[in-house]
Amino acid sequence: MEYLQLIIDSYAGYGGYLWEEISNPSWHNYLYWLVGISGFFFGIEWLRPWRKDQPPFRKDFWLDVFYMFFNFFLFSLIIYNAASNVVVHVFNNALAAIGIPNLLAFEVMSWPLWAHLLLGFVVRDFVQWWIHRLLHKVPRLWEFHKVHHSVEEMGFAAHLRYHWMENVVYRSLEYIPLALIGIGLRDFFIIHIFTLALGHFNHSNIRLKLGVLKYVFNNPQMHIWHHAYELPHDRQEGVNFGLSLSLWDYLFGTSYIPYEGKDIKLGFPGVESFPKDFVKQNLHGIRLPQKKKKTPISLKRLA
C-alpha cells in the first residue's frame, strides 16, 4: 500500500509539474528551453549546413522531434517518474535495514555553486560514458541502443531518439555514484540544460572549429563516426562514446576520426530492415514469452 501511494503521488506530482511547465513559460522551464535550444540549432542547420545536400527536414525529422518530447517529458509522466521513486525508496529502505542511513560519502552542496555543478557535470558524464560503452558491449542492451543508431541522416533532433529502456538503464546505474557525492537522481537545472545543448550540438548538421577544445568537448565531426555504418575491424563494439565530453575517449583510447566524415554512411549492418515507426522501435529488444512448440512424435520411434 505504501508503494501504491508513492506511485499515485508521483504521477499526480509530475502531472501538475508538466501542466505548470506548459502553461507558465519562464526561465526555469525545461519545456521551453528544449523548444528554444532546438529552434536555435535548427536555424543554424538551415542557414549553414555542414552537409549541404541534406535538407533541413531530413529523413525521419518529425519522428525524432516526437522522440525529443516523448523522452524529455511524456515517458516520465507515463512510467519513469513513479518507477524511479519506488526504486529509490526500496533502495534507501534496504540501506536503513542494515544500518546505513544514506550513501553520502562527502557533502558537496556546501561548496560554491560553480564547484558542485562542475563536479556533478563531470562525474555524471564520466558515469554515462561507461554506461554508453555497456550499451554497445552487452548484446541485450545493444538491441535497445540500436534505436538511437537507426538514424540514417544526422541532425540535432537525433540526440533524443533512443529506446525508453535507456532511460531506465542510465538512471539506475547513475544513482549510486551520484548519491555518493550528494548529487542524487534529480539533475541540477543548469547541468541538464547545458548537456541538452551539447547533445543537440553533437548531433547537428553543422561544422564548428573548436581548436584544442575538441579534445575536451564532443562535437559533430567526432560524433558522426560513432554513428558510422562501418566500424574498424578491431573496434566493432564502437568508438567515440563521449556524450558531452570527448576527454574520456582520448584518455581511454576509444577516439577515432580518420578523416572528415560528413558523407559517411550511418547506421549499422541490418538497419535497412530495422523498424521505422515509433511503436515498433520501442518494442524492439523486449522479448515476449513465446509458446513452446510441441515436438512432433516420430513414427519411427513408436515403431
C-alpha positions as CSV (number, residue, x, y, z in Angstrom):
1,M,0.0,0.0,0.0
2,E,2.9,2.3,0.8
3,Y,4.4,1.8,-2.7
4,L,1.0,2.2,-4.4
5,Q,0.5,5.6,-2.7
6,L,4.0,6.6,-3.7
7,I,3.2,5.8,-7.3
8,I,-0.1,7.8,-7.1
9,D,1.7,10.8,-5.6
10,S,4.5,10.6,-8.2
11,Y,2.0,10.6,-11.1
12,A,0.0,13.4,-9.5
13,G,3.1,15.5,-8.7
14,Y,4.6,15.1,-12.1
15,G,1.3,15.7,-13.9
16,G,1.0,19.0,-12.0
17,Y,4.6,19.9,-12.8
18,L,4.1,19.1,-16.5
19,W,1.0,21.3,-16.7
20,E,2.9,24.1,-14.9
21,E,5.7,23.8,-17.5
22,I,3.3,24.1,-20.4
23,S,1.1,26.8,-19.1
24,N,3.6,29.1,-17.4
25,P,6.7,29.8,-19.6
26,S,9.7,31.0,-17.6
27,W,13.5,31.0,-17.5
28,H,13.3,27.9,-15.2
29,N,11.1,25.9,-17.6
30,Y,12.6,22.8,-19.2
31,L,10.0,22.5,-21.9
32,Y,10.6,25.9,-23.4
33,W,14.4,25.6,-23.0
34,L,14.0,22.4,-25.2
35,V,12.0,24.3,-27.7
36,G,14.4,27.3,-27.7
37,I,17.6,25.2,-28.0
38,S,16.1,23.0,-30.7
39,G,15.0,26.1,-32.7
40,F,18.4,27.6,-32.4
41,F,20.2,24.5,-33.8
42,F,17.5,24.1,-36.5
43,G,18.1,27.6,-37.6
44,I,21.9,27.1,-37.9
45,E,21.4,23.8,-39.7
46,W,19.2,25.6,-42.2
47,L,21.4,28.6,-42.7
48,R,24.9,27.0,-42.5
49,P,24.6,23.2,-43.0
50,W,27.7,21.0,-42.9
51,R,26.2,18.5,-45.3
52,K,24.8,21.0,-47.9
53,D,22.8,18.3,-49.8
54,Q,20.9,17.3,-46.7
55,P,17.6,19.1,-46.4
56,P,16.6,20.8,-43.0
57,F,13.6,18.5,-42.8
58,R,15.8,15.4,-43.3
59,K,14.8,11.8,-43.3
60,D,12.8,10.9,-40.0
61,F,13.0,14.6,-38.8
62,W,9.4,14.5,-37.4
63,L,10.0,11.1,-35.8
64,D,13.0,12.5,-34.0
65,V,11.0,15.6,-32.9
66,F,8.4,13.3,-31.4
67,Y,11.2,11.4,-29.6
68,M,12.5,14.6,-28.2
69,F,9.3,15.4,-26.4
70,F,8.5,11.8,-25.5
71,N,11.8,11.1,-23.9
72,F,12.1,14.5,-22.3
73,F,8.6,14.7,-20.8
74,L,6.0,12.0,-21.7
75,F,8.0,9.0,-20.7
76,S,8.5,10.4,-17.3
77,L,4.7,11.1,-17.0
78,I,3.8,7.6,-18.2
79,I,6.2,5.4,-16.2
80,Y,9.6,6.5,-15.3
81,N,8.9,9.1,-12.6
82,A,6.8,6.8,-10.5
83,A,9.1,3.7,-11.1
84,S,12.2,5.6,-10.1
85,N,10.7,6.9,-6.9
86,V,9.8,3.4,-5.9
87,V,13.2,2.0,-6.8
88,V,15.0,4.8,-4.8
89,H,12.6,4.2,-1.8
90,V,13.2,0.5,-1.8
91,F,17.0,1.0,-2.1
92,N,17.0,3.5,0.8
93,N,14.9,1.2,2.9
94,A,17.4,-1.7,2.3
95,L,20.3,0.6,3.4
96,A,18.4,1.6,6.5
97,A,17.7,-2.1,7.3
98,I,21.5,-2.8,7.5
99,G,22.2,0.4,9.5
100,I,23.3,2.7,6.7
101,P,21.3,6.0,6.7
102,N,22.5,7.0,3.2
103,L,25.3,6.6,0.8
104,L,26.7,10.1,1.2
105,A,30.5,9.9,1.2
106,F,31.1,13.7,1.3
107,E,28.9,16.7,1.1
108,V,29.2,19.0,-1.9
109,M,26.2,21.2,-1.6
110,S,28.0,23.4,0.8
111,W,30.6,24.2,-1.9
112,P,30.4,27.2,-4.2
113,L,27.7,26.8,-6.8
114,W,30.1,26.6,-9.7
115,A,32.2,23.9,-7.9
116,H,29.4,21.4,-7.1
117,L,27.8,22.0,-10.5
118,L,31.1,21.3,-12.3
119,L,31.8,18.2,-10.2
120,G,28.2,17.0,-10.8
121,F,28.6,17.5,-14.5
122,V,32.0,15.8,-14.8
123,V,31.0,12.8,-12.6
124,R,27.7,12.3,-14.4
125,D,29.3,12.5,-17.8
126,F,32.0,10.0,-16.8
127,V,29.5,7.5,-15.4
128,Q,27.4,7.9,-18.6
129,W,30.4,7.3,-20.7
130,W,30.9,3.9,-19.1
131,I,27.2,3.1,-19.4
132,H,27.3,4.1,-23.1
133,R,30.1,1.6,-23.5
134,L,27.9,-1.1,-21.8
135,L,25.1,-0.3,-24.3
136,H,27.5,-1.3,-27.1
137,K,29.2,-4.2,-25.4
138,V,26.3,-6.2,-23.9
139,P,24.2,-7.8,-26.7
140,R,20.9,-7.3,-24.9
141,L,21.5,-3.7,-24.2
142,W,22.7,-3.1,-27.7
143,E,19.3,-4.2,-29.0
144,F,17.8,-1.3,-27.2
145,H,20.6,1.1,-28.3
146,K,20.0,0.2,-31.9
147,V,17.1,2.6,-31.9
148,H,19.5,5.6,-31.5
149,H,21.8,4.2,-34.1
150,S,19.0,3.7,-36.6
151,V,19.4,7.4,-37.6
152,E,20.5,7.5,-41.2
153,E,20.6,11.2,-41.7
154,M,22.1,13.2,-38.8
155,G,20.6,16.3,-37.2
156,F,20.1,17.9,-33.8
157,A,16.8,16.1,-33.1
158,A,18.5,12.7,-33.4
159,H,20.1,13.5,-30.0
160,L,17.0,12.3,-28.1
161,R,16.0,9.4,-30.4
162,Y,16.5,6.4,-28.1
163,H,14.6,3.5,-26.6
164,W,12.7,4.1,-23.4
165,M,14.8,1.4,-21.7
166,E,17.9,3.6,-22.0
167,N,16.2,5.9,-19.5
168,V,15.9,3.1,-17.1
169,V,19.5,1.8,-17.6
170,Y,21.1,5.2,-17.4
171,R,19.2,6.5,-14.4
172,S,19.5,3.2,-12.4
173,L,23.3,2.9,-12.9
174,E,23.8,6.6,-12.3
175,Y,22.1,6.6,-8.9
176,I,24.8,5.1,-6.6
177,P,27.9,7.1,-7.8
178,L,25.9,10.4,-7.8
179,A,24.4,9.6,-4.4
180,L,27.9,9.1,-3.1
181,I,28.7,12.8,-3.7
182,G,25.3,14.1,-2.7
183,I,24.0,14.7,-6.3
184,G,21.2,12.2,-6.4
185,L,19.0,11.4,-9.4
186,R,17.5,14.8,-9.8
187,D,19.6,16.8,-12.2
188,F,20.6,20.4,-11.5
189,F,18.7,22.7,-13.8
190,I,21.9,24.3,-15.2
191,I,23.6,20.9,-15.8
192,H,20.6,19.5,-17.5
193,I,20.2,22.4,-19.9
194,F,23.9,22.6,-20.6
195,T,24.1,18.9,-21.5
196,L,20.9,19.2,-23.6
197,A,22.6,21.9,-25.7
198,L,25.8,19.9,-26.0
199,G,23.9,16.8,-27.1
200,H,22.0,18.8,-29.8
201,F,25.3,20.3,-30.9
202,N,27.0,16.9,-31.2
203,H,24.3,15.5,-33.4
204,S,23.7,18.6,-35.5
205,N,24.5,19.2,-39.2
206,I,26.9,22.0,-38.6
207,R,30.7,22.4,-38.5
208,L,32.4,24.5,-35.8
209,K,36.2,24.8,-35.4
210,L,36.9,24.1,-31.7
211,G,40.7,24.1,-31.8
212,V,42.1,22.4,-28.7
213,L,38.6,22.3,-27.2
214,K,37.8,19.3,-29.5
215,Y,39.9,17.3,-27.0
216,V,37.6,18.3,-24.2
217,F,34.1,18.6,-25.7
218,N,32.3,16.2,-28.0
219,N,31.4,17.7,-31.4
220,P,29.6,16.8,-34.7
221,Q,32.8,15.9,-36.6
222,M,33.7,13.4,-33.8
223,H,30.3,12.0,-33.0
224,I,29.5,11.3,-36.7
225,W,32.0,8.5,-36.5
226,H,30.2,7.0,-33.5
227,H,27.2,6.5,-35.8
228,A,29.2,5.1,-38.7
229,Y,27.7,2.1,-40.5
230,E,31.2,0.6,-41.0
231,L,33.5,0.4,-38.0
232,P,37.2,-0.5,-37.9
233,H,37.7,-4.3,-37.7
234,D,39.4,-4.0,-34.3
235,R,36.7,-1.7,-32.8
236,Q,33.4,-3.5,-33.7
237,E,32.0,-2.5,-30.2
238,G,32.1,1.2,-31.1
239,V,34.2,4.3,-31.0
240,N,33.8,7.9,-29.7
241,F,31.5,7.1,-26.7
242,G,31.6,10.6,-25.2
243,L,28.2,12.2,-24.5
244,S,29.2,15.7,-23.6
245,L,33.0,15.3,-23.2
246,S,35.4,13.9,-25.7
247,L,38.0,13.8,-23.0
248,W,37.2,10.3,-21.9
249,D,37.7,8.9,-25.4
250,Y,41.1,10.4,-25.7
251,L,42.1,9.2,-22.2
252,F,40.9,5.7,-22.7
253,G,41.9,5.2,-26.3
254,T,38.5,5.0,-27.9
255,S,38.7,8.1,-30.1
256,Y,38.5,7.6,-33.8
257,I,38.5,10.3,-36.5
258,P,40.3,9.0,-39.6
259,Y,39.1,11.9,-41.8
260,E,36.3,14.4,-42.0
261,G,33.3,12.0,-42.3
262,K,30.4,14.3,-43.3
263,D,29.3,12.0,-46.1
264,I,29.8,8.6,-44.5
265,K,27.0,6.1,-44.3
266,L,25.2,6.0,-41.0
267,G,23.5,3.2,-39.1
268,F,24.6,-0.4,-38.6
269,P,24.5,-3.6,-40.6
270,G,20.9,-4.6,-40.8
271,V,19.5,-1.0,-40.3
272,E,17.7,-1.4,-43.7
273,S,15.3,-3.9,-42.1
274,F,15.1,-2.2,-38.7
275,P,11.6,-1.0,-37.6
276,K,10.9,2.5,-39.0
277,D,8.0,3.6,-36.8
278,F,8.0,4.8,-33.1
279,V,5.9,1.9,-31.6
280,K,7.8,-0.9,-33.3
281,Q,11.2,0.7,-32.4
282,N,10.2,0.9,-28.8
283,L,9.1,-2.7,-28.7
284,H,12.3,-3.8,-30.2
285,G,14.6,-5.7,-27.8
286,I,11.7,-6.7,-25.5
287,R,11.3,-10.4,-25.7
288,L,7.7,-11.5,-25.2
289,P,7.2,-15.0,-23.9
290,Q,6.8,-17.5,-26.7
291,K,4.7,-20.6,-26.7
292,K,6.7,-23.7,-26.8
293,K,6.2,-25.7,-30.0
294,K,5.1,-29.2,-29.5
295,T,7.6,-31.7,-30.7
296,P,6.1,-33.9,-33.4
297,I,6.0,-37.5,-32.5
298,S,8.3,-39.6,-34.7
299,L,6.6,-42.6,-36.2
300,K,9.9,-44.4,-36.3
301,R,10.4,-44.0,-32.6
302,L,6.9,-45.5,-32.0
303,A,7.6,-48.4,-34.2
